[in-house]
């Protein structure tokens, strides 16, 4: 657990974080809502416990079905160059229909937020050195996207064809 609390952006605004992120080497608090590594969550799921998925988690159909009942899912970015978490979030939203909060944790930088939001993340636990106001602005970096995403499933050329018809 970090010494100072990180800033949580959820639903495009700064929010108080009611969840405690418990890494493998940290001890679980006795009370309150906790985010635990996947294996620990599988042993004790509940409304006050959420899973933390490592970036190398294989999202099998069986695991995805278990995760549908989670109150939120945190996906770890061990370093900003590791993009596997984007794929996990997108699969959870598009293939498996997960509707709860998907939270990016770890080495989460402002430059990633727009793209993370397009892949299905709706909450971000920023790295300590990130400027919160810049992070909020980064969510609106572009007004249009060519590619489909979880936020806009239709590519731009199809939207334009439909609008011109």
C-alpha positions in Angstrom: 0.0 0.0 0.0 1.4 3.5 -0.8 2.3 5.9 2.0 0.0 8.6 0.7 -3.4 7.9 -0.9 -3.5 8.0 -4.7 -6.1 10.1 -6.4 -9.1 8.1 -7.7 -10.9 9.3 -10.8 -14.2 7.5 -11.4 -17.0 8.4 -13.7 -14.9 11.3 -15.0 -14.6 13.0 -11.6 -12.5 12.9 -8.5 -14.0 10.6 -5.9 -13.2 9.4 -2.4 -11.9 5.8 -2.6 -13.9 3.5 -0.3 -11.7 0.5 -1.4 -8.3 -0.4 0.0 -5.9 -2.0 -2.5 -4.1 -4.9 -0.8 -1.1 -6.1 -2.7 0.3 -9.6 -2.1 2.7 -8.4 0.5 0.2 -6.2 2.4 -2.1 -7.5 5.1 -5.8 -7.3 4.7 -7.7 -4.8 7.0 -10.3 -6.4 9.3 -13.1 -4.0 8.2 -14.0 -2.2 5.0 -13.9 -2.9 1.3 -10.8 -4.4 -0.1 -9.2 -5.2 -3.5 -7.3 -8.5 -3.2 -5.2 -10.4 -5.7 -7.3 -12.7 -7.8 -6.5 -16.0 -6.0 -7.4 -14.5 -2.6 -10.6 -13.0 -4.0 -11.6 -16.4 -5.4 -11.2 -17.9 -1.9 -13.4 -15.3 -0.3 -15.7 -13.4 -2.8 -18.3 -11.0 -1.5 -19.8 -7.5 -1.8 -16.9 -6.0 0.2 -14.1 -7.8 -1.7 -13.0 -7.2 -5.3 -10.4 -8.9 -7.5 -7.1 -7.5 -8.6 -6.1 -8.9 -12.0 -2.4 -9.1 -12.9 -1.6 -7.9 -16.4 -0.8 -11.5 -17.4 -4.2 -12.9 -16.3 -5.6 -15.3 -18.8 -9.3 -14.4 -19.1 -10.9 -17.8 -19.6 -14.6 -18.2 -20.0 -14.8 -19.8 -16.5 -12.9 -16.9 -14.9 -15.0 -14.3 -16.8 -18.2 -15.9 -15.4 -16.8 -15.7 -11.9 -15.9 -12.0 -12.4 -19.4 -11.0 -13.5 -20.4 -11.1 -9.8 -17.5 -8.9 -8.6 -18.5 -5.4 -7.3 -15.5 -4.0 -9.2 -12.5 -5.3 -11.0 -9.1 -3.7 -10.7 -6.5 -4.4 -13.4 -2.8 -3.8 -12.6 -0.4 -2.0 -14.9 3.0 -2.9 -13.5 4.6 -0.4 -15.8 3.1 2.0 -18.3 4.5 0.1 -21.3 2.5 -3.0 -20.4 -0.6 -2.8 -22.5 -2.2 -6.2 -21.7 -4.6 -4.6 -19.3 -6.3 -2.8 -22.1 -7.2 -6.2 -23.7 -8.5 -7.6 -20.4 -10.8 -4.6 -19.9 -12.1 -4.7 -23.4 -12.8 -8.4 -23.3 -14.6 -8.0 -20.0 -16.9 -5.3 -21.4 -17.5 -6.6 -25.0 -17.3 -10.4 -24.8 -18.5 -11.0 -21.3 -20.8 -8.1 -20.6 -19.3 -6.9 -17.4 -21.2 -3.7 -16.3 -19.4 -2.9 -13.0 -16.5 -0.6 -12.4 -13.2 -1.5 -14.1 -10.4 0.3 -12.4 -6.8 0.8 -13.7 -4.2 0.6 -10.9 -0.4 0.6 -10.8 1.7 2.7 -13.1 -1.3 4.7 -14.5 -0.3 7.9 -16.3 -2.3 10.8 -17.7 -1.3 9.9 -21.3 -3.1 6.6 -21.0 -6.5 7.7 -19.6 -8.3 8.5 -22.9 -7.3 5.1 -24.4 -8.1 3.2 -21.2 -11.6 4.8 -21.2 -12.1 3.6 -24.8 -11.3 0.1 -23.7 -13.8 -0.1 -20.9 -12.0 1.4 -17.9 -14.2 3.9 -15.9 -12.0 4.4 -12.9 -8.3 5.2 -12.6 -6.1 5.2 -9.5 -3.4 7.6 -10.7 0.3 7.3 -10.0 1.3 9.7 -7.2 3.2 12.2 -9.4 0.3 12.8 -11.8 -1.6 16.1 -11.9 -5.3 15.5 -11.3 -6.6 18.5 -13.3 -4.5 17.3 -16.3 -5.8 13.8 -15.9 -9.4 15.0 -16.0 -8.7 17.0 -19.1 -6.9 14.0 -20.7 -10.2 12.0 -20.7 -11.4 14.4 -23.4 -8.2 14.5 -25.5 -10.1 13.8 -28.8 -13.6 14.7 -29.8 -13.9 11.9 -32.4 -12.4 8.4 -32.8 -12.0 6.5 -36.0 -11.9 3.1 -34.4 -14.7 1.4 -32.5 -14.4 1.2 -28.7 -16.5 0.2 -25.7 -17.7 3.8 -25.6 -18.5 4.0 -29.3 -18.9 0.5 -30.9 -19.4 1.8 -34.4 -16.3 3.1 -36.5 -16.5 6.7 -37.7 -16.9 5.8 -41.4 -20.1 3.8 -40.5 -21.5 6.7 -38.4 -20.9 9.1 -41.2 -22.5 6.8 -43.8 -25.5 6.4 -41.5 -25.8 10.2 -40.9 -25.6 11.0 -44.6 -28.2 8.5 -45.6 
